[in-house]
Amino acid sequence: MQPPVLLPRAVHAEIIAHAQEGAPEEVCGLLRGRGNRAAELFRAENLAEDKLNNYIVDPKALLHQFHFEDLGDEMMGIYHSHPASVAYPSASDAWHAYYPDSAYFICSLAQADAPAIRAFRLIPRFLAPSPKQMADLLAQIPFHESRPALFAHFQAADKAVAPALAVLAEATAAPYYVLFTRDPEWDGSELRLVTVREAPVLLV
């Protein structure tokens, strides 16, 4: 179990308000804070092409990290919304997880009268399987195309692990995503494994 993250009630309300204003598109932003405690919200532009199902934080917004550091704080969290799905990281969310030290907050509007915010640590590992290992994975795992050119498999904690994956994932435990892209620049050597760990959200 991850340590809880502390979210001020005002920030909690701001995340929900931003999500509702942006629906049916996903919105995103940053949280300034220290350790596991959030202090302030900064809205960011979502630069994803498909904003209905994905988010990419505007890199200019990420420059706020330097301002946070000047205040003695850090980017303790990144938030985005799921207008029509549950508050759990999607394959696309896992693919864009580059900040393992930050909490990822997801606001779900799937139940319009009961918005839900959950927090996760998304910890990426960049793997380089051999051609044989990759062929075994493709043969043993039912990858699905979660969005164009991105192929994913979610390994739940209560499901059996394929032998080929057990070797590559021996340093972590489920749940996690296994992902790769068929973009033209992909040479068949990169495989990404993103561990998913939920952190309780406590309102303060």
C-alpha positions in Angstrom: 0.0 0.0 0.0 1.3 3.4 -1.0 1.3 6.2 1.6 -1.8 8.4 1.4 -1.7 11.7 -0.5 -3.2 14.7 1.2 -5.4 16.9 -1.0 -6.9 20.2 0.3 -10.7 20.2 -0.1 -10.4 23.4 -2.1 -8.0 21.7 -4.6 -10.2 18.6 -4.7 -13.2 20.9 -5.7 -11.1 22.7 -8.3 -10.1 19.5 -10.0 -13.7 18.4 -10.2 -14.8 21.9 -11.5 -12.1 21.8 -14.2 -13.2 18.3 -15.3 -16.8 19.3 -15.5 -16.0 22.5 -17.4 -13.9 20.5 -20.0 -16.3 17.6 -20.5 -16.7 15.6 -22.7 -12.9 16.2 -23.4 -10.2 15.3 -20.9 -8.6 18.1 -19.0 -5.2 18.1 -17.1 -3.1 20.1 -14.8 -0.4 20.2 -12.2 -0.3 20.2 -8.4 2.3 22.1 -6.4 3.1 20.7 -3.1 5.7 19.0 -0.8 6.1 15.3 -0.3 2.6 13.7 -0.3 0.7 17.0 0.4 -0.7 19.1 -2.4 -1.0 22.9 -1.9 -2.1 24.5 -5.2 -3.5 23.6 -8.6 -2.3 24.9 -12.0 -4.5 24.2 -15.0 -2.7 23.1 -18.2 -3.7 22.8 -21.8 -4.4 19.3 -23.1 -2.4 18.9 -26.3 -3.6 15.4 -27.3 -5.1 15.1 -30.8 -7.9 12.9 -29.4 -8.9 14.9 -26.3 -12.0 12.7 -25.8 -9.8 9.7 -24.9 -6.3 11.0 -24.1 -4.3 13.8 -22.5 -0.9 15.3 -23.0 0.2 18.1 -20.6 1.4 21.2 -22.5 5.2 21.1 -22.0 5.1 24.9 -21.2 3.0 24.1 -18.1 5.7 21.7 -16.9 8.0 24.7 -16.6 6.1 25.5 -13.5 8.3 23.0 -11.8 11.1 25.6 -11.6 8.7 28.0 -9.9 7.7 25.3 -7.5 11.3 24.7 -6.6 11.8 28.4 -6.0 9.1 28.1 -3.4 10.8 25.1 -1.8 8.1 22.8 -3.3 7.8 20.4 -6.1 5.4 19.0 -8.7 3.8 16.6 -6.3 1.0 15.6 -8.7 -0.4 15.6 -12.2 -4.1 15.4 -12.7 -6.4 14.6 -15.6 -10.1 13.7 -16.1 -11.9 10.6 -17.4 -15.2 12.1 -18.5 -16.9 8.8 -19.2 -14.8 6.1 -17.6 -13.7 5.1 -14.1 -10.8 6.7 -12.2 -8.2 4.1 -13.1 -5.1 4.6 -15.4 -5.7 3.6 -19.0 -3.0 2.3 -21.3 -2.5 5.7 -22.7 -2.1 7.2 -19.2 0.6 4.6 -18.5 2.4 5.3 -21.7 2.6 9.0 -20.8 3.8 8.4 -17.2 7.3 9.9 -17.0 7.2 11.2 -13.4 7.4 8.3 -11.0 7.9 10.7 -8.1 4.7 12.5 -8.7 1.2 11.2 -7.9 -1.2 10.8 -10.8 -4.7 12.0 -9.9 -7.6 10.9 -12.0 -11.1 12.5 -11.8 -13.9 10.4 -13.1 -17.2 11.9 -14.2 -18.7 8.5 -15.1 -21.3 9.0 -12.4 -22.3 12.6 -13.0 -23.8 13.1 -9.5 -20.7 11.5 -7.8 -17.4 12.6 -9.2 -14.5 10.5 -8.0 -10.8 11.3 -7.6 -8.2 8.6 -7.1 -4.4 8.8 -7.0 -1.7 6.4 -8.3 2.0 6.0 -8.6 2.9 5.0 -12.2 6.4 3.6 -12.3 7.9 3.0 -15.8 10.6 0.6 -16.7 12.1 0.7 -20.2 13.0 -2.8 -21.3 15.0 -4.1 -24.2 13.9 -7.7 -24.9 15.7 -9.8 -27.4 13.9 -10.6 -30.7 13.2 -14.1 -29.3 11.7 -12.7 -26.0 9.6 -10.2 -28.0 8.3 -13.0 -30.3 7.4 -15.1 -27.2 5.6 -12.2 -25.7 3.6 -11.5 -28.8 2.7 -15.2 -29.0 1.7 -15.6 -25.4 0.1 -12.2 -24.5 -3.2 -10.9 -26.0 -2.0 -7.4 -26.7 -4.7 -5.0 -27.9 -4.4 -1.7 -29.8 -5.6 0.7 -27.2 -5.1 3.6 -29.6 -3.6 3.9 -33.0 -0.1 2.3 -32.9 -0.1 1.7 -29.2 -0.4 -1.9 -28.1 -1.1 -2.8 -24.5 -1.7 -5.6 -22.1 -2.9 -5.1 -18.5 -1.7 -7.6 -16.0 -4.1 -7.8 -13.1 -2.8 -9.0 -9.8 -5.2 -11.9 -9.7 -4.4 -13.2 -13.2 -1.8 -15.8 -14.2 1.4 -14.3 -15.7 2.6 -15.7 -19.1 6.0 -17.4 -18.8 7.6 -15.0 -21.2 6.4 -12.0 -19.2 7.3 -13.5 -15.9 11.0 -13.4 -16.8 10.9 -9.7 -17.8 8.7 -8.6 -14.9 10.4 -10.5 -12.2 11.5 -7.2 -10.5 7.9 -6.0 -10.0 4.5 -7.3 -9.1 1.1 -6.8 -10.8 -0.9 -4.8 -11.5 1.1 -3.3 -14.4 0.8 -2.5 -18.0 3.1 -3.8 -20.7 3.2 -1.5 -23.8 4.9 -1.0 -27.1 4.3 1.2 -30.1 4.3 0.4 -33.8 5.3 4.0 -34.7 7.6 4.1 -37.7 10.5 5.0 -35.4 10.1 1.9 -33.3 12.8 -0.6 -34.1 11.3 -3.6 -32.2 13.7 -3.3 -29.2 11.7 -1.1 -26.8 9.2 -2.5 -24.4 7.7 -0.5 -21.6 6.4 -1.9 -18.3 4.5 0.5 -16.1 3.7 -0.6 -12.5 0.4 0.8 -11.1 0.2 1.5 -7.4 -2.8 3.2 -5.8 -2.3 5.8 -3.1 -5.3 6.6 -0.8 -6.5 10.2 -1.1 -7.2 12.0 2.2 -9.0 15.4 2.1 -7.5 18.0 4.5 
